Amino acid sequence: MNKYKHITLIISIISSSVCAQESIKIWGDHPESRQQNRSQMLVFKAEDNPSGISVIICPGGSYRYLDRENEGTEVAQWLNDNHITAFVLFYRRGLHRNRHPAMIQDLQRTIQIVKENSRHYGIDPEKVGVMGFSAGGHLAGTAGTYFDENFLKELDISPQVSMRPAFVAMIYPVVSMYNEDIVHQKSRKNLLSKHYPPELAQKMSLEYNARSDMSPVFLVHCTGDEVVDYRNAVNYAAALTEKGVPHVFKLYDEPGHGFGINPKKGKGAGQAPFWTQYFIPWLEEIK
């Protein structure tokens, strides 16, 4: 019997300045690997969500650590303030020697749980999107690109819901794992290891794998980003245009990385956080 077929929603009280209603171990209490015990999602259920839209948030951190508040819980609270239910995913990462496909397995598992329990969360299972920051943006983009590839198969899981997100938001994202001129090497090392097969790096380079049947994409970057080269997003936007994928690309001619939704955070965010002014109306347009 597949121990992952069903999952009990484990409710716990979280002491913090934000009000997540549930903390869920996405692999249950008895994962096959101890590392999977680190994988969890926090649920931020909007009190009033007439649209039924929800967002799974993937914080950044070079696939090594997680910016849990700035690119996670604070974003979720902002979405709640805009009547959108949010789920913050704390996925496995390289700090604990996890490599691909552990990260996308965690995200696909979360998509499965959220959609299968949509009635419990008061959301529309056809309006579940993903959002990621920096390396988390790459993870969100991976889910948007390979939604028809079951990364859970090796765990003997065959979800009965679609893995296709309704939309993908990528904020100052890592995109390329193959182009040496722009690759974020820390993210690549933590995702693929030092000795990775070139064909895997190319597969994980989202700009080479855009496809016409992808969901709409919301893309943000800064030309002066000193952490992740902005050409990651420029090349990706070009690939989306070539494939006819609906998308919005906000490129700010200034420094900035790691600002999340707060203009006072990050490395010289400047005007960049104003992407939040465009995101909610964009959702209204595409829904």
N, C-alpha and C positions, 0 to 999 in steps of 0.2 A: 504493500500500500504506500502511495506517495505521501510522505509526511508533510509536503508543502501544498497539498491539494486544497486544504482549507486552512484559514488562519483565524484565530480568535483575536478580536480587537481588544488590546490590553490598554485599559484606561489608567492613567496615572496623573497625579497633580504635579505641576511643574512650578517651582518657585523662581520667578523672574519678573521683569518689568513687563513682559508680554504675556498674553493669556491664551496659550495653546490649550485646547480642551483635551487632547489625547496625545499620548506618546506611544507609538506602536513599533514593536520589533517586527520588521517586515518578513523575517524568516521564522517567526514564532519563538518558542522557548527552547527548542532543541535542534538548532541548526547542525548540519553535517560538519561544517567548519566553525571553529571558535571565532574566526575572523568575521563571519557573518553576523555574530552577535552584536557587532558594532553598528550594524546597519539598522537605522530606524527613521521613522518619519514623525514629525510633529504636525498635528492637525489644528488649523486655525479656521474654524467654521464661522462664516459671516452670519450675523444675526438676521440680516435681511439680504437675500440673494435672489432677486426676481429673475435675473437672466439665466441662472443655473450654471454660469461660467465658473471654472475653478482652474487653479494654476499649481503645478508641482514645481517647486523652486530647488535648483541645484546650486549651492554656494560654490565659490571658486577657492583656489588655493594650490594651484600647480599640480593637481592630482596628488598632493602630498598631505595637505592639511585642509581645514575648512574654515572659511570666514563665517562662522555660524550666526552672528548677529547682524553685521553690516550687510551681508549678502544673503541673509536667511530670514531670521525672525523679524527683523525690522521691515523687510520687504513684505513679509506675510501680513504684518499689522497694517501696512499701507494699503495692501489689496483689500483687507477686511474693511478698512475705512471707506473703500470704494465699492463695497457690497459684493466682493468676490471672495469665495472660499479658497484658502491656500493650504498647501502641504509642503513643509520643508523637509527635504531628504538629506540625511547624513549618510552618504554612500561610502563604500570602502575605498581605500586609496593607498598610494605607494608607501606611505610612512609605515604601514604594517605589512609591507611586502605583497600587497595585492597588485595584480596587473589585469589588463584587459583579458577576459570580458567581465571581470567582477563588477566594474562600475556600471556598465550598461545593463548587466543582470539586475542590479539593485534598482535601477530606474524602471526597467520593464516590469519588475515585480511590483513596484509602487504603482505604476499605471494600472496593472491588473487589480490590485487591492482597491484602489480608488474607484475604478469603474464598477467592479463587482459589488461595492458597497455604496454606490451612488445614492440610493434611497436613504441610507443612514445619514449621509452627509448633506442631503437636500440639494443635490447637484444634477446636472444633465450629463450622462456618461458620454454624450457626443460632443461636449464642450469642455473637455479636459485638455488643457494645454501645458506646455513645459517652458520654463524660463531658467536660464543659467547665466552665471557671471564668470568671466575669464575661463579657466579650465572647465567650470561648470557649464559655460556656454557651449563648449565643445561637446560635453556630455548631452546637453539638450539637443544640439544639432545632430548628434549621432542617432538619438531616438527619432528625430524627424526624418532622417535619411534611411535608416534601416528598420523601419517600422514593420516590414514584412519578413524580417529575419528573426526567428525565435532563439534568442541568446539563452533562454531558459531551458532549452531542450536537453542539455547535458545534465540538468538537475531533474529531469523527468517531469517537466511542467509544460503543459500545452494549454495556454490561456484560451478561454472561450469568449474573450472580448478582444476587440481590435487593439493593437499596440500603437496605432496611428494617433499621434496627438492632434488636437484640433488646430493648434497653432504653436509656433516656436518663437521664443524671444531670446536673443543672444546679445548680451551686454558686454562690451569690450572683450569679445570671445577669442580664445585660441581656436584656430580653424585648421591650419596645416600641420601635418606630422611628417611631411615629405620634402617640402621646399626649404632647402637649407638657408636661403636668404632671409626667410621670415619665421622659421619655426621657433616656437618657444621650447627650448631644449629641456628645461626642467619638467615641463608637462609631459613631453614625449618620453623622457626617461622614466618618470613615475607611472605612466600609462603602459608603455610597451617594454620597459627595461632597457639596459644598455645595449644588449645584443638582440635586436629585433629583426625580423624578416622584412626586407624592403617592401614586399608586396602587402604586408600588414600595415606598414606606415602609409603606403599609398591608399589603402582602403580607408584608413582612419583620417585621411586628408579630405575634409568635407568638400573643398572646392573642386576636387576631381570627381566627385560622386553625386553632385546635384542631379535631381531627376524631376521630370515634369509633373509627376503625381504627388509631389510634396505639399504639405500644408503651408499656409501663409507664414512668412517669416518677418519678424521685427528685429532689426539689426542696429546696433549703436557702437561707435568707436570714436577715438580722438587721434588726430594726426600726431600729437606730441606724446602719445603713450610710450613711456620708457620701459614698460614691462612686457607687453605683448605688441608686436609690430602691427600698426594699423592696417598694413596691407593684407593681413589675414582677412579682415572684413571687406576690404576693397575687392580682393580677388573672389571672395565668396559672393558678394553682391553681383559681380559680373557673371559668375556662373549661374546664379539664380535668374538673372535677366536672360541669359542665353537659353535656359530651359523653360522660360515662361512661368516661373514660380512667382506668385503674387508676394510682394515684399515692400517694406519700408526701410530705408537706410538713412540713419541720422549720423552724419560724419561732422564732428566738431573740430575746427582748426585751432586747437589749443592742447595743452598737456592734460593728462588725466587718466587714472586707472584706480580701481578699487573704491570708487565713490558710492557704489550702490545707488540709493535714492537720495543721498544726503550730500548737498553741495559743499559742506564743510569737512567732508572726509575724503580720504584718498590722497593722491599725489597731484594736487593742483587741479581739482575737478572743474573749476570755473563754471561755464554754462552747461556742461555736459549733463548734469542730472535733470535738466529740463526735459529730457526724454520722457519723464513721467507725465508731462503734460500731454504728450501725444499718444501714449500707450492706451489709456482707457478709451478715448474716442476711436482709436484704431480697432480695438476689440468690438466696439459697437458696430463698426462698419463691416467687419468680416463675419460676424455671427449670423 
